């Protein structure tokens, strides 16, 4: 079992990064070389702006290369709960933004000719308990009748055509959802941004920032540059001189395994529906087949961050869950296991806008793979004076009381959600 991301290991490398020192004056500096930052850089560079991308490691190092490969439309919450928290208008706008982001990714893949196995698959949310099915059914009625007619409620009997497991009690199918090879997509997006003129500096973490006229001077170990505008797109990997954001983002661990390639018979017996799948538990699982027929199976095996010991331990936990759902895979080997950080907000809704003189988009709370390309594009459009389509504009984002960037409370949160999964 290799303790590294399958997406990173099976993608052609990005080799168009800027080789010289970090220096110069730019219209826009983008901090973070994931989906958000690279999507913004692509749009800005295409419009003729001078753009520098500053990535602390390599492009796609963070959440963009450490996820489950799902491009699911819809939001993390039930739509009923979202309406109560956000109001009907904003909840609908946010839901439709996820639809628009999946559409946008398909458009970018086609326009930039990125070979990343983009496919409209549909997402199936699976009820882990009978009461969960009742909740899903109530949410389906509101959702289907107001914002997403491309949904279908499936009974337990309907699941036989979708999944080779009898562990679930029905579910809801959201047909606009898609899947992609994340490593090929993020590296292809970086190639596109560079091809259009953006300078992508890898291994260039921002260690200091200060005002320079009406713009900013940003310092990295590779040198310093100045920019009129700055986009912060670092999510759970936010570090350096950005304490305002670290007090609002909780980096939470998420872990994934990839099996050896399954035979056609094994794949058909496991996920005949060929969709993305997510279970309804608070500490649930998500899974899909990869382009080469591996089962990509993830979940919050633990809430802390990723290192070799944590990844190996999480891999065993995930394997146990996988075999519980799919006993016929008990003797199938695990080839890859990796972990990453999810940029959670306290209410699990994303945030985007302007703070401390910086434009930002983050806090995707486990739904960044599908939402981030759109939010990066929206930030770029704002800079270009093309309007502001930000569905989260003006939504308050208060610091978490007693929190300064180190999530000391995660073990308590994990215990609480495990308790809820036992009793609900």
Secondary structure as a PSIPRED ss2 file (coil, helix, strand):
# PSIPRED VFORMAT (PSIPRED V4.0)

   1 X C   1.000  0.000  0.000
   2 X E   0.000  0.000  1.000
   3 X C   1.000  0.000  0.000
   4 X C   1.000  0.000  0.000
   5 X C   1.000  0.000  0.000
   6 X H   0.000  1.000  0.000
   7 X H   0.000  1.000  0.000
   8 X H   0.000  1.000  0.000
   9 X H   0.000  1.000  0.000
  10 X C   1.000  0.000  0.000
  11 X C   1.000  0.000  0.000
  12 X C   1.000  0.000  0.000
  13 X C   1.000  0.000  0.000
  14 X C   1.000  0.000  0.000
  15 X C   1.000  0.000  0.000
  16 X C   1.000  0.000  0.000
  17 X C   1.000  0.000  0.000
  18 X C   1.000  0.000  0.000
  19 X C   1.000  0.000  0.000
  20 X C   1.000  0.000  0.000
  21 X C   1.000  0.000  0.000
  22 X E   0.000  0.000  1.000
  23 X C   1.000  0.000  0.000
  24 X C   1.000  0.000  0.000
  25 X E   0.000  0.000  1.000
  26 X E   0.000  0.000  1.000
  27 X E   0.000  0.000  1.000
  28 X E   0.000  0.000  1.000
  29 X E   0.000  0.000  1.000
  30 X E   0.000  0.000  1.000
  31 X E   0.000  0.000  1.000
  32 X C   1.000  0.000  0.000
  33 X C   1.000  0.000  0.000
  34 X C   1.000  0.000  0.000
  35 X H   0.000  1.000  0.000
  36 X H   0.000  1.000  0.000
  37 X H   0.000  1.000  0.000
  38 X H   0.000  1.000  0.000
  39 X H   0.000  1.000  0.000
  40 X H   0.000  1.000  0.000
  41 X H   0.000  1.000  0.000
  42 X H   0.000  1.000  0.000
  43 X H   0.000  1.000  0.000
  44 X H   0.000  1.000  0.000
  45 X H   0.000  1.000  0.000
  46 X H   0.000  1.000  0.000
  47 X C   1.000  0.000  0.000
  48 X C   1.000  0.000  0.000
  49 X C   1.000  0.000  0.000
  50 X C   1.000  0.000  0.000
  51 X E   0.000  0.000  1.000
  52 X E   0.000  0.000  1.000
  53 X E   0.000  0.000  1.000
  54 X E   0.000  0.000  1.000
  55 X C   1.000  0.000  0.000
  56 X C   1.000  0.000  0.000
  57 X C   1.000  0.000  0.000
  58 X C   1.000  0.000  0.000
  59 X C   1.000  0.000  0.000
  60 X C   1.000  0.000  0.000
  61 X C   1.000  0.000  0.000
  62 X C   1.000  0.000  0.000
  63 X H   0.000  1.000  0.000
  64 X H   0.000  1.000  0.000
  65 X H   0.000  1.000  0.000
  66 X C   1.000  0.000  0.000
  67 X C   1.000  0.000  0.000
  68 X C   1.000  0.000  0.000
  69 X C   1.000  0.000  0.000
  70 X E   0.000  0.000  1.000
  71 X E   0.000  0.000  1.000
  72 X C   1.000  0.000  0.000
  73 X C   1.000  0.000  0.000
  74 X C   1.000  0.000  0.000
  75 X C   1.000  0.000  0.000
  76 X C   1.000  0.000  0.000
  77 X C   1.000  0.000  0.000
  78 X C   1.000  0.000  0.000
  79 X H   0.000  1.000  0.000
  80 X H   0.000  1.000  0.000
  81 X H   0.000  1.000  0.000
  82 X H   0.000  1.000  0.000
  83 X H   0.000  1.000  0.000
  84 X H   0.000  1.000  0.000
  85 X H   0.000  1.000  0.000
  86 X H   0.000  1.000  0.000
  87 X C   1.000  0.000  0.000
  88 X H   0.000  1.000  0.000
  89 X H   0.000  1.000  0.000
  90 X H   0.000  1.000  0.000
  91 X H   0.000  1.000  0.000
  92 X H   0.000  1.000  0.000
  93 X H   0.000  1.000  0.000
  94 X H   0.000  1.000  0.000
  95 X H   0.000  1.000  0.000
  96 X H   0.000  1.000  0.000
  97 X H   0.000  1.000  0.000
  98 X H   0.000  1.000  0.000
  99 X H   0.000  1.000  0.000
 100 X H   0.000  1.000  0.000
 101 X H   0.000  1.000  0.000
 102 X H   0.000  1.000  0.000
 103 X H   0.000  1.000  0.000
 104 X H   0.000  1.000  0.000
 105 X H   0.000  1.000  0.000
 106 X H   0.000  1.000  0.000
 107 X H   0.000  1.000  0.000
 108 X H   0.000  1.000  0.000
 109 X H   0.000  1.000  0.000
 110 X H   0.000  1.000  0.000
 111 X H   0.000  1.000  0.000
 112 X C   1.000  0.000  0.000
 113 X C   1.000  0.000  0.000
 114 X C   1.000  0.000  0.000
 115 X C   1.000  0.000  0.000
 116 X C   1.000  0.000  0.000
 117 X C   1.000  0.000  0.000
 118 X C   1.000  0.000  0.000
 119 X E   0.000  0.000  1.000
 120 X E   0.000  0.000  1.000
 121 X C   1.000  0.000  0.000
 122 X C   1.000  0.000  0.000
 123 X E   0.000  0.000  1.000
 124 X E   0.000  0.000  1.000
 125 X E   0.000  0.000  1.000
 126 X E   0.000  0.000  1.000
 127 X C   1.000  0.000  0.000
 128 X C   1.000  0.000  0.000
 129 X C   1.000  0.000  0.000
 130 X H   0.000  1.000  0.000
 131 X H   0.000  1.000  0.000
 132 X H   0.000  1.000  0.000
 133 X H   0.000  1.000  0.000
 134 X H   0.000  1.000  0.000
 135 X H   0.000  1.000  0.000
 136 X H   0.000  1.000  0.000
 137 X H   0.000  1.000  0.000
 138 X H   0.000  1.000  0.000
 139 X H   0.000  1.000  0.000
 140 X H   0.000  1.000  0.000
 141 X H   0.000  1.000  0.000
 142 X H   0.000  1.000  0.000
 143 X H   0.000  1.000  0.000
 144 X H   0.000  1.000  0.000
 145 X H   0.000  1.000  0.000
 146 X H   0.000  1.000  0.000
 147 X C   1.000  0.000  0.000
 148 X C   1.000  0.000  0.000
 149 X C   1.000  0.000  0.000
 150 X C   1.000  0.000  0.000
 151 X E   0.000  0.000  1.000
 152 X E   0.000  0.000  1.000
 153 X E   0.000  0.000  1.000
 154 X E   0.000  0.000  1.000
 155 X C   1.000  0.000  0.000
 156 X C   1.000  0.000  0.000
 157 X H   0.000  1.000  0.000
 158 X H   0.000  1.000  0.000
 159 X H   0.000  1.000  0.000
 160 X H   0.000  1.000  0.000
 161 X H   0.000  1.000  0.000
 162 X C   1.000  0.000  0.000
 163 X C   1.000  0.000  0.000
 164 X C   1.000  0.000  0.000
 165 X C   1.000  0.000  0.000
 166 X C   1.000  0.000  0.000
 167 X C   1.000  0.000  0.000
 168 X C   1.000  0.000  0.000
 169 X C   1.000  0.000  0.000
 170 X C   1.000  0.000  0.000
 171 X E   0.000  0.000  1.000
 172 X E   0.000  0.000  1.000
 173 X E   0.000  0.000  1.000
 174 X E   0.000  0.000  1.000
 175 X C   1.000  0.000  0.000
 176 X C   1.000  0.000  0.000
 177 X C   1.000  0.000  0.000
 178 X E   0.000  0.000  1.000
 179 X E   0.000  0.000  1.000
 180 X C   1.000  0.000  0.000
 181 X C   1.000  0.000  0.000
 182 X H   0.000  1.000  0.000
 183 X H   0.000  1.000  0.000
 184 X H   0.000  1.000  0.000
 185 X H   0.000  1.000  0.000
 186 X H   0.000  1.000  0.000
 187 X H   0.000  1.000  0.000
 188 X H   0.000  1.000  0.000
 189 X H   0.000  1.000  0.000
 190 X H   0.000  1.000  0.000
 191 X H   0.000  1.000  0.000
 192 X H   0.000  1.000  0.000
 193 X H   0.000  1.000  0.000
 194 X H   0.000  1.000  0.000
 195 X H   0.000  1.000  0.000
 196 X C   1.000  0.000  0.000
 197 X C   1.000  0.000  0.000
 198 X C   1.000  0.000  0.000
 199 X E   0.000  0.000  1.000
 200 X E   0.000  0.000  1.000
 201 X E   0.000  0.000  1.000
 202 X C   1.000  0.000  0.000
 203 X C   1.000  0.000  0.000
 204 X C   1.000  0.000  0.000
 205 X C   1.000  0.000  0.000
 206 X E   0.000  0.000  1.000
 207 X E   0.000  0.000  1.000
 208 X E   0.000  0.000  1.000
 209 X E   0.000  0.000  1.000
 210 X E   0.000  0.000  1.000
 211 X E   0.000  0.000  1.000
 212 X E   0.000  0.000  1.000
 213 X C   1.000  0.000  0.000
 214 X C   1.000  0.000  0.000
 215 X E   0.000  0.000  1.000
 216 X E   0.000  0.000  1.000
 217 X E   0.000  0.000  1.000
 218 X E   0.000  0.000  1.000
 219 X E   0.000  0.000  1.000
 220 X E   0.000  0.000  1.000
 221 X C   1.000  0.000  0.000
 222 X C   1.000  0.000  0.000
 223 X E   0.000  0.000  1.000
 224 X E   0.000  0.000  1.000
 225 X E   0.000  0.000  1.000
 226 X E   0.000  0.000  1.000
 227 X E   0.000  0.000  1.000
 228 X E   0.000  0.000  1.000
 229 X E   0.000  0.000  1.000
 230 X E   0.000  0.000  1.000
 231 X E   0.000  0.000  1.000
 232 X E   0.000  0.000  1.000
 233 X C   1.000  0.000  0.000
 234 X C   1.000  0.000  0.000
 235 X H   0.000  1.000  0.000
 236 X H   0.000  1.000  0.000
 237 X H   0.000  1.000  0.000
 238 X C   1.000  0.000  0.000
 239 X C   1.000  0.000  0.000
 240 X C   1.000  0.000  0.000
 241 X C   1.000  0.000  0.000
 242 X C   1.000  0.000  0.000
 243 X H   0.000  1.000  0.000
 244 X H   0.000  1.000  0.000
 245 X H   0.000  1.000  0.000
 246 X H   0.000  1.000  0.000
 247 X C   1.000  0.000  0.000
 248 X C   1.000  0.000  0.000
 249 X C   1.000  0.000  0.000
 250 X E   0.000  0.000  1.000
 251 X E   0.000  0.000  1.000
 252 X E   0.000  0.000  1.000
 253 X E   0.000  0.000  1.000
 254 X E   0.000  0.000  1.000
 255 X E   0.000  0.000  1.000
 256 X E   0.000  0.000  1.000
 257 X E   0.000  0.000  1.000
 258 X E   0.000  0.000  1.000
 259 X E   0.000  0.000  1.000
 260 X C   1.000  0.000  0.000
 261 X C   1.000  0.000  0.000
 262 X C   1.000  0.000  0.000
 263 X C   1.000  0.000  0.000
 264 X H   0.000  1.000  0.000
 265 X H   0.000  1.000  0.000
 266 X H   0.000  1.000  0.000
 267 X H   0.000  1.000  0.000
 268 X H   0.000  1.000  0.000
 269 X H   0.000  1.000  0.000
 270 X H   0.000  1.000  0.000
 271 X C   1.000  0.000  0.000
 272 X C   1.000  0.000  0.000
 273 X C   1.000  0.000  0.000
 274 X C   1.000  0.000  0.000
 275 X C   1.000  0.000  0.000
 276 X E   0.000  0.000  1.000
 277 X E   0.000  0.000  1.000
 278 X E   0.000  0.000  1.000
 279 X E   0.000  0.000  1.000
 280 X C   1.000  0.000  0.000
 281 X C   1.000  0.000  0.000
 282 X C   1.000  0.000  0.000
 283 X C   1.000  0.000  0.000
 284 X C   1.000  0.000  0.000
 285 X E   0.000  0.000  1.000
 286 X E   0.000  0.000  1.000
 287 X E   0.000  0.000  1.000
 288 X E   0.000  0.000  1.000
 289 X E   0.000  0.000  1.000
 290 X C   1.000  0.000  0.000
 291 X C   1.000  0.000  0.000
 292 X C   1.000  0.000  0.000
 293 X C   1.000  0.000  0.000
 294 X C   1.000  0.000  0.000
 295 X E   0.000  0.000  1.000
 296 X E   0.000  0.000  1.000
 297 X E   0.000  0.000  1.000
 298 X E   0.000  0.000  1.000
 299 X E   0.000  0.000  1.000
 300 X C   1.000  0.000  0.000
 301 X C   1.000  0.000  0.000
 302 X C   1.000  0.000  0.000
 303 X C   1.000  0.000  0.000
 304 X C   1.000  0.000  0.000
 305 X C   1.000  0.000  0.000
 306 X C   1.000  0.000  0.000
 307 X C   1.000  0.000  0.000
 308 X H   0.000  1.000  0.000
 309 X H   0.000  1.000  0.000
 310 X H   0.000  1.000  0.000
 311 X H   0.000  1.000  0.000
 312 X H   0.000  1.000  0.000
 313 X H   0.000  1.000  0.000
 314 X H   0.000  1.000  0.000
 315 X H   0.000  1.000  0.000
 316 X H   0.000  1.000  0.000
 317 X H   0.000  1.000  0.000
 318 X H   0.000  1.000  0.000
 319 X H   0.000  1.000  0.000
 320 X H   0.000  1.000  0.000
 321 X H   0.000  1.000  0.000
 322 X H   0.000  1.000  0.000
 323 X H   0.000  1.000  0.000
 324 X H   0.000  1.000  0.000
 325 X H   0.000  1.000  0.000
 326 X C   1.000  0.000  0.000
 327 X H   0.000  1.000  0.000
 328 X H   0.000  1.000  0.000
 329 X H   0.000  1.000  0.000
 330 X C   1.000  0.000  0.000
 331 X C   1.000  0.000  0.000
 332 X C   1.000  0.000  0.000
 333 X C   1.000  0.000  0.000
 334 X E   0.000  0.000  1.000
 335 X E   0.000  0.000  1.000
 336 X E   0.000  0.000  1.000
 337 X E   0.000  0.000  1.000
 338 X E   0.000  0.000  1.000
 339 X E   0.000  0.000  1.000
 340 X E   0.000  0.000  1.000
 341 X E   0.000  0.000  1.000
 342 X E   0.000  0.000  1.000
 343 X E   0.000  0.000  1.000
 344 X E   0.000  0.000  1.000
 345 X C   1.000  0.000  0.000
 346 X C   1.000  0.000  0.000
 347 X C   1.000  0.000  0.000
 348 X C   1.000  0.000  0.000
 349 X C   1.000  0.000  0.000
 350 X C   1.000  0.000  0.000
 351 X E   0.000  0.000  1.000
 352 X E   0.000  0.000  1.000
 353 X E   0.000  0.000  1.000
 354 X E   0.000  0.000  1.000
 355 X E   0.000  0.000  1.000
 356 X C   1.000  0.000  0.000
 357 X C   1.000  0.000  0.000
 358 X E   0.000  0.000  1.000
 359 X E   0.000  0.000  1.000
 360 X E   0.000  0.000  1.000
 361 X E   0.000  0.000  1.000
 362 X E   0.000  0.000  1.000
 363 X C   1.000  0.000  0.000
 364 X C   1.000  0.000  0.000
 365 X C   1.000  0.000  0.000
 366 X C   1.000  0.000  0.000
 367 X C   1.000  0.000  0.000
 368 X H   0.000  1.000  0.000
 369 X H   0.000  1.000  0.000
 370 X H   0.000  1.000  0.000
 371 X H   0.000  1.000  0.000
 372 X H   0.000  1.000  0.000
 373 X H   0.000  1.000  0.000
 374 X H   0.000  1.000  0.000
 375 X H   0.000  1.000  0.000
 376 X H   0.000  1.000  0.000
 377 X H   0.000  1.000  0.000
 378 X H   0.000  1.000  0.000
 379 X H   0.000  1.000  0.000
 380 X H   0.000  1.000  0.000
 381 X H   0.000  1.000  0.000
 382 X H   0.000  1.000  0.000
 383 X H   0.000  1.000  0.000
 384 X C   1.000  0.000  0.000
 385 X C   1.000  0.000  0.000
 386 X C   1.000  0.000  0.000
 387 X C   1.000  0.000  0.000
 388 X C   1.000  0.000  0.000
 389 X C   1.000  0.000  0.000
 390 X C   1.000  0.000  0.000
 391 X C   1.000  0.000  0.000
 392 X C   1.000  0.000  0.000
 393 X C   1.000  0.000  0.000
 394 X C   1.000  0.000  0.000
 395 X C   1.000  0.000  0.000
 396 X C   1.000  0.000  0.000
 397 X C   1.000  0.000  0.000
 398 X C   1.000  0.000  0.000
 399 X C   1.000  0.000  0.000
 400 X C   1.000  0.000  0.000
 401 X C   1.000  0.000  0.000
 402 X C   1.000  0.000  0.000
 403 X C   1.000  0.000  0.000
 404 X C   1.000  0.000  0.000
 405 X C   1.000  0.000  0.000
 406 X C   1.000  0.000  0.000
 407 X C   1.000  0.000  0.000
 408 X C   1.000  0.000  0.000
 409 X C   1.000  0.000  0.000
 410 X H   0.000  1.000  0.000
 411 X H   0.000  1.000  0.000
 412 X H   0.000  1.000  0.000
 413 X H   0.000  1.000  0.000
 414 X H   0.000  1.000  0.000
 415 X H   0.000  1.000  0.000
 416 X H   0.000  1.000  0.000
 417 X H   0.000  1.000  0.000
 418 X H   0.000  1.000  0.000
 419 X H   0.000  1.000  0.000
 420 X H   0.000  1.000  0.000
 421 X H   0.000  1.000  0.000
 422 X H   0.000  1.000  0.000
 423 X H   0.000  1.000  0.000
 424 X C   1.000  0.000  0.000
